[in-house]
Amino acid sequence: MKEKATSFDIAHAAGVSQSTVSRALSNSPLVNQETRERIQRIAKELNYKVDKNASNLRKQRSNTIALLLFEDPTSDDSMINPFFLSMLGSITRACASAGYDLLVSFQNMNDDWHAEYEDSNKADGIILLGYGDYTEYKDKIDMLEEQGTHFVRWGAHDAEHPGVSIGCDNFQGGYDIVSHLIAKGNRSFVFIGEAGNQAPEFQARYFGYLKALKEQGLSQHTLGQYDAISTEGAGYDATEQMLNEITLSSRPDAIVCASDLIALGVMQKLADAGVNVPDDIVVVGYDNIPVAAYSTPSLTTVKQNTKLAGELLVSTLLDAIANKPVEDYLMPAELVVRQSCGSNK
């Protein structure tokens, strides 16, 4: 007698994982339509019948969401970028309101965090926080998608990224803050922060910076771009390099930083070098972390709504878990003007 076809038979015939087959047969939106239809066609050809008892067992919910944090270099022992702390609070409250527990864990590129959280019933879905540079771990994100794991990521929005992302309009934020500086009379600029493909969020801010300069006919007045990761120390070192390379008479009117942490390091180095902010050089940041309002001088920056971000991350993931349609969401950026951009410039 011919043996009954299994989901593993379908997976082999379709060239996908067994988890993807399970998602496709339950019409999960996390499996693209073409793949879903191909799997369902193969299942029909093999006369596959869903074992409803086993299916119900697999659909048991843990009522838990896993939040995977990427460890960042920090000046303290937290290893959490301060930008994410307020978002973490919003995520926690949103989970509690939805009746979900939150499992928080540090993960890094060497960890096996792409393991099947849902199949082990550890969590119903995953939020990835602090993984802005998804290009370095795209293979693991692809694995999550292949397994049919429900997940959502905070980060850059583009056509290439896997899964669903919630992010901020970094391009517009970069454009707005430089446009503001130009309107205040600044004419020469330096950008401090990584701007290559390996840093999609910083790159978008840099491209917004370049567009604002181009529109005002100031493209030739950008005096350089200096790489820096999002730490105070990196901002300090990049500024030291800039001061060594640029003469006193050719110093920029303004330094545009890819993050507030970088900007704080920049201002510290300028102070150590006897350069006054904002009288000698204007400095601006990005993120609006709490300390930005209390630095000396207080830091002009771009705000990302972390409260809304946390709520959207949770609600989008819960929709995905419920097999509802989900899509990327790009939040607007908001300029926050403070002392570091000067009163007269």
N, C-alpha and C positions, 0 to 999 in steps of 0.2 A: 504494500500500500504506500502511495506517495506521501511523504512527510509534509506536514502543513508548513507553509512559508512563514518565516519570522521577520522581524524588523531588521535583523542583521543581514538577511538575504536581500532585502530591499536596499540597505545601505551599500552592500557590495555591488549590486547592479547599478546603483545611481552614482557610485563613487563619492559618497559622503559618509559622515559619521552616523552611528545609530541614534545619537541624540538629535541630530538634524532631522532624521526620519520621523522621530517622535513629534518634533515641533511641526513639521510639515503636515503630518496627518491630523494634527489638532488645529491646523490653519493659523499657526502663529505668525504674526506680522514680522517677526525677527528673521524669518526665512523669506528670501525674495520670491516674487511670484513665479518666475520661470522655474526655479529650483523646486518650489512647492508643487507646481503642476506636474513636473517631471516625476517627482517621487510618488505623487498620488496616482499617476498613470501606471507606473511600474507596479505599485501595490495592487492595482486593479488587475493588471495582467497576471500577477502571481496569485490572484484570488486570496489576497491577504485579508484576514479578519482581525479587528482590534480585540484584544483580550480586555474586556471592560473592567474586570476585577483588578488586573494588574495596572490598567490605566488609572483607575481611581486611586490605587495605592501610590503611584508616582505623582499624582496631583495633590497629595497631601501637602499642606502648607506649614511652614515653620513659623510664619508670622514674624520673620526676622529679615532685616536687610543688612547686608555686609557692606561696610564702608572701608574701602582699602585706601589707605593714605601712603603716599610715597615719601620717604624720608628726604628732607631737604637739609643742606648745610645751614646751620643757624648759629648765632652768637651765644645762645644759651643751650641748655641740654634738651630742649623740647623736640628738636628735629622736625618742627612743623613751621612752615612759612606762616607768619602772623596774619597774612591775608586770609588764610583758610580757617582761622580760629572762629571768627564770627559766623562764617558759613557753616562750620561744624555745629554751632549752637542752633542755627536755623534748621539744619537737617534733623538734629535730635528732636526739636519741638515738632517738626512736621511728621516725623515717624510716630511720636507719641500720640499726636492728634488722630493719626490713621490707625492706631491700635497695633503698631509694629514695634518690636524691639530693634535696637541698633547694635550690631556687632562691629566694633572698630578695631582695625588691625593695621599695623605697619607692614608694608610689602615693598620689596625692591626688585630690581631686574633679575636677580639671581634666585628669587623665591618662585615656587611653583604655584603662583596665585591664579593661574589660568585653569587650575583643577576644577572639577565639576562641583561647585558649591551647591547647586540645586539638587543634583542627583544624590548627594550625600545628605540632603535635607538639612544642611547647615544654615542655608539662607535661601530665600525665594528669589533674590536678585542682588546685584552688586552696583554700588556707586564707586566710581574711580575718581579720587580727588588728589590733585597735585601731580597729575600725569600729563601736564601741558605738552611736553615733548613726546607725543605718542609715536613719533617716527622710530624711536629707539626700541619700542616694545610692540610694534605693530603685529609681529608674528603671534604674540600671545593674545592680543585683541582679536586677531583673525580666528584664533582657536576658540575664544569665547563665542564668537559669532557662529563658527562651524558647529559647536556643541549645542547651539540654541539657548545658551545661557542668557537670561535677562540681565542687561546691564546698561548703565548710562554713565557718561563721562563729562566732567567739567573740562572744557578746553576749546581750542581753536575750531572754527567752523570752516570746512573746505570740502571740495567734492571728493577728496581721496580718503578721508578718515573712515575707519570702520565703525559700525554701531551708531548710536544716537548721542549727540553732544548738546550740552547746554553751555553757552558761552556769552561773552560780551563783545560788542562791536569794537574791537581793538583798533581797527583801521580808522574808524570815525573818531575814536578817542584821541589817537595820535594826531589826526588832522585838526581837531578842534583846539587842542592845547597849543599847537604851534601857530595856528591862525590867531589865537588870542595874543601870543607873544609878538607876532608880527604887527598886529593892530596897536600894540603898546610901544612900537618903535624899534624893536629888536631887528637886526638885519643880518647878523652872522651867528651860526649855530654849530654845535657839536652834539652828536647823539651817542650816548653811552648805554650799551646793552647789546647782547647778541642779536644779530639780524639775519642769520642764515636759515636754511630750511629746517635745521635741527631745533629751532626755537620758534615755532609757528606763531605764538601769541606776540612775542617781542617783534618778530618780523612784520606782523600786521601793523603794529604801532609805528615801526620804522617807515613802512610804506605810506602810512597816513602823514607822517612827518615830511616825507619827500614830496607828496602831492601838494601840501600846503605851501611849501617853498616854491614849487614849480608854478603854481597858480599866481603867485605874487612876483614871479620873475626873479626869485632869489636862489635858484638852484646852485649857482656858482658860489654862493656864500655859505654853503655847508662846509665846515672846516675839517670834517672827518667823522668816522664812526669807530668807536672803541669797544671791543668785546668785553662783556662783564656778565657773569651769572647773577642771580638775584640775591646778593648778599651785600652788607655794608663794606666788607673787606674788598670785594671785587670792585665796587664803586670807588673806593679809596685808591686802589692800585691803578685803575684805569685813569683816574684824574692825575695821579702822579706822572704817568706816562704822557698824558696830554700836555701837562705843564712843561715837561722836559722837551717836547717836540715843537711847541708853539711859543713864539717869542711874546714878550710882554705887549708889544704894539699890535700883535695880530690875535690876541686872545678873543674868543667869541663873546658876543653879547649875552648868549644864553646857552645853557647846557640842558638838553632834553634827555631825561633818563627813562629807561624802559620799566623801572619799578621804583617804588618809594624806598625800598631798602638800598638800592643802588644810589639813589639821590641823597640819602642820609650819609653814606660813605663819601660821596662827592663833596658835600658841604663840609664834612669834617676835614678832608684834605685841603680844601680851599682855605678854611680857617687856619689850619696849621701853616699854610704857605703865606698867610697875611693877605689873602684875597677876600674882600667883603662881599657877602651875598645879602641883598641883591644889588648894592651900589656898583660893584665892579663887574659882577657876572650874575645873571639871573639863573636859577636852578628850578626845574620842575620834575615831578615824579609821575607815578601811575599806580593806582590801587586804593589810595585813601585808607591806608592802615591807621589804626588809632593814634600811634605816636606822631604821625604826620602833622596833626593839629597842634602838637605841643613841642615840636622841634624849635630850634632857634636859628634863623627865623622859621615861622610856621611854613609848611610846605604846600605850594600850589600843586595840584595833582588831578587825577581823573578817578572818579568814583565808579566802582562796579557794585551794584546792589546785591550784597551778599545774602540779605534776608530773602529776597525774591529768588536768588540763585538756589539756595537750599530748598525752598519750597518747590521750585520747578524740578529739581533733581529728583526729589521724592515722588512728586505727583506723576512725573513722566515714567519713572520706573514702575510705579504701581499700575499705571495704565498698561505698560508692556507685560507685566505679570498677569494682568487680566485679559491679555490678548487683544487689547484695543490698539488702534493705529497710533503710532508715536512718530514724532519727527523732531529734527533739530530746532533749537530756539536760540535766537541771537538777541541778547538784551541791549538796550541803549546804554551808552556811556555818558557820564555827567561830569562836566568841568567843575572843579572846586578851587576857587581863587583865594590864595592866602598871601602872606608877606614875601615869600621867596621870589615872586616875579616882579616885585617892586611896585611903587606907587606912581612913578613918573615915566618909567620905561614902557 
